[in-house]
Amino acid sequence: MSGFNIQEMLAQARQQAEKLQEKMQQVVVEASSGGGSVTVKMNGQKQVLSVVIEPDVVKSGDIEMLQDLVMAAVNAAIQKVDDAMKSSLGGMLGGLNLQGL
């Protein structure tokens, strides 16, 4: 088994995972719904940092619509974080094909 050191590979994988976590801590995404009526800001750990709701949406009194708008904005922010993570992972792995492992 020349050239194959599992301990070294695990150490490199741990380093890459730590770098990814650090990078994701710095990621902040913003997503909105209802034409900007509800805006959600989220970090790379999928923690909601802020929610902004336009006053006109609240004045309408349509609670179900407001709930749907908040849910849609949160889901869109989650998707953006996932996309950022995939992009970061893809760059870190350098196009390495890990299928079958």
C-alpha positions as CSV (number, residue, x, y, z in Angstrom):
1,M,0.0,0.0,0.0
2,S,2.5,2.6,-1.0
3,G,1.4,6.2,-1.2
4,F,-1.9,5.6,0.6
5,N,-1.9,7.0,4.2
6,I,-5.4,6.9,5.7
7,Q,-4.3,9.0,8.7
8,E,-3.0,11.7,6.4
9,M,-6.2,11.7,4.3
10,L,-8.3,12.0,7.5
11,A,-6.2,14.9,8.7
12,Q,-6.6,16.7,5.4
13,A,-10.4,16.0,5.5
14,R,-10.6,17.5,9.0
15,Q,-8.7,20.6,7.9
16,Q,-11.0,21.0,4.9
17,A,-14.1,20.6,7.1
18,E,-12.8,23.2,9.5
19,K,-12.1,25.6,6.6
20,L,-15.6,25.0,5.3
21,Q,-17.1,25.7,8.7
22,E,-15.1,28.9,9.0
23,K,-16.2,30.0,5.6
24,M,-19.9,29.2,6.2
25,Q,-19.7,31.3,9.4
26,Q,-18.9,34.3,7.3
27,V,-21.6,33.6,4.7
28,V,-24.7,35.9,5.0
29,V,-27.6,35.6,2.5
30,E,-30.7,37.6,2.0
31,A,-33.9,36.4,0.4
32,S,-37.3,37.9,0.0
33,S,-40.8,37.0,-1.0
34,G,-43.9,38.8,-2.1
35,G,-41.9,41.3,-4.2
36,G,-39.8,42.3,-1.2
37,S,-42.7,42.4,1.3
38,V,-40.8,40.0,3.5
39,T,-37.0,39.8,3.7
40,V,-35.0,37.3,5.6
41,K,-31.3,37.5,6.4
42,M,-29.6,34.2,7.3
43,N,-26.0,33.1,8.1
44,G,-24.2,30.0,6.8
45,Q,-25.4,28.0,9.8
46,K,-28.9,28.6,8.8
47,Q,-29.6,30.9,11.7
48,V,-32.1,33.7,10.9
49,L,-30.3,37.0,11.6
50,S,-33.2,39.3,10.8
51,V,-36.8,39.4,9.3
52,V,-38.1,42.6,7.8
53,I,-41.8,42.8,7.0
54,E,-43.2,45.8,5.1
55,P,-45.9,47.6,7.1
56,D,-48.4,47.4,4.2
57,V,-48.4,43.5,4.5
58,V,-49.3,43.7,8.2
59,K,-52.0,46.4,7.6
60,S,-53.8,44.1,5.2
61,G,-54.7,41.8,8.1
62,D,-54.2,38.7,6.0
63,I,-52.3,36.6,8.5
64,E,-52.2,33.4,6.4
65,M,-50.6,35.4,3.5
66,L,-48.0,36.8,5.9
67,Q,-47.2,33.4,7.2
68,D,-46.8,32.1,3.7
69,L,-44.5,35.0,2.7
70,V,-42.3,34.5,5.8
71,M,-42.1,30.8,5.1
72,A,-41.2,31.4,1.4
73,A,-38.5,33.9,2.3
74,V,-37.0,31.6,5.0
75,N,-37.0,28.6,2.5
76,A,-35.4,30.8,-0.2
77,A,-32.7,31.8,2.3
78,I,-32.0,28.2,3.2
79,Q,-31.7,27.3,-0.5
80,K,-29.2,30.2,-0.9
81,V,-27.1,28.9,2.0
82,D,-27.2,25.4,0.5
83,D,-26.1,26.7,-2.8
84,A,-23.2,28.6,-1.2
85,M,-22.2,25.5,0.6
86,K,-22.2,23.3,-2.5
87,S,-20.2,26.0,-4.3
88,S,-17.7,26.1,-1.5
89,L,-17.5,22.3,-1.3
90,G,-17.1,22.0,-5.1
91,G,-14.2,24.5,-5.0
92,M,-12.5,22.8,-2.1
93,L,-12.7,19.3,-3.6
94,G,-11.4,20.6,-6.9
95,G,-13.8,18.6,-9.0
96,L,-12.8,15.4,-7.4
97,N,-15.4,12.7,-8.2
98,L,-16.3,10.9,-4.9
99,Q,-19.1,8.8,-6.3
100,G,-18.9,5.2,-5.2
101,L,-17.0,6.0,-2.0
